[in-house]
Amino acid sequence: MNHTPVSLENLDPILKNLLFVKSSTFHKKEKTNLRSVRPEELGQSFDTWVKTEDGIRRESQNVITSNRVVAQNPHPIAHEQGKPIYNEWLVDQAIVVKNYGQEVLDSLTSEFSSHQKKRNHQSHSEHALFDQTIGR
């Protein structure tokens, strides 16, 4: 099978609408653990670890700020000296509100709790725009 790259800029407007307005939306099935930043962590370095074929590696290094939340995949990616290592990362609070809701952000404590992303539903106006574009 020949895989030819497609430039989205060159797509017909009707095809763009099919891709971006009418397409199915998917959301992560696995829950994400979230917790608030602890006061003693502010200003500290925060490493994000990912699994590799050979073990784990540091993916990024950030600084913990008060407008962030710590997110964690629920299952360890490795164990070192009997201690589980998790894929953890920092998330802006605005993103937490968008993906999980204000109630979730307000309920976070310094201990991890498990949360499911909200489903993003297309609005009625987006469907109307699509129907207009294809002449329905």
N, C-alpha and C positions, 0 to 999 in steps of 0.2 A: 504494500500500500504506500502511495506517495503522499507524504505530509508536506504540504506547501504552507508557509506562514501566510496569514491573512492580516492585512492592515485594516484596523477598525475604522480609520479615517476614510477609507475608500469604499466602505460598505454602503449600499443603498439605504436610504432613510427607513424604508419599511423593514429591512432586515435588522437594522439597529434597534428598532422598536421591538421586534420579535425577540431579540437577544436580551434587551435591557428592561423592557416594560412587561412583556408577556411571559418571560421565562419563569420557571419554577424557582422558588427561593429555598435554600437549604440552610439548616442551622446545625451546629455541633450537637451531636447526640450526648456525648460524654459531658457530665457536669464538670465545672471548674471550681476549685477551692479558692476562696477569696478571704483576705483579712486586711484590716487597717494597718497602717504603718505605726510601729511602736515609737513613742517619743525618743527613746534612746538610739533609735536607728537613723534619725534625721541627719542628713549630711554624710552618712556613711556610704561606702562603695557597696554596690550590689551586683553580684555576678549571676549571669544566666548561663546554665549548663544544658547541653543537648547531647543526646546519645549518638555515637558514631559506631562504625563497624568494629573499632578497636576498644571501645569503652565510652568515655565521655570527653567532651572538650568545652572550654569556655566559649560561648557564642558572643556574649557582649558584656560590657561593664558599664553600669550607670550609677548615678548618685541618687540616694533616696531623698525625696522631697515630700512636703506635707500634702501636696495635691495628687498624690499617687496612692494606689492600692497594690498589695502584693497578690499576684495570681499564681496558682499552682495546678499542674495536672495531678489528678488524684493518685496515680500509680508511680512508684519510683522508676527512674530510668537506669539506676545502678545502685550498688551497695559498695561502700568503702569502709573497711574496718568494722563491718557489721552494721554500719549506719546507712539508712536509705538516703539516696540523693535524688531530689526531685527537679523536674523542669519548672522553674519559677521565673517570673518576670514581673516588671512593674507596669501598671496600667494607669493611665490618667483617670481621675474620678469622673470626668465627663463621658469617657468611653464606657465606664461601668454603668452609669445612668442610662446611656443609650442602649447598651446590650442586655442589661439585667434589670434596670429600673431604679428609681430614686429610693424606693423602699429597701432594696437590697443594700445600697450604699449606706443608708441611714442605720441599718441593722448590723453592720460589720463591727467586729471587735478585734482585739489583738490575736485571737485564735482563729484558725481557718474554719470556714463553714462552706458547705457545698451548694452551688447554685447553677441553675439551667439558664442558658441564654433565652431571651424572649424571641418569639417568632416575629419576624418583620413582615407585615402584610402590606401588599400594595394597596394604595388608596383607590377609591372609586374614580377620582379625577385622572389617575394614571391609566386606568382601563379605558376611560372615555377618550383620552388623548390617543391611545392606541387604536380604538375603534374609528375615530375620525381619520387617522392617518391612513388606514387601509380602506376607508370608504364604507364602513358599515353603517 
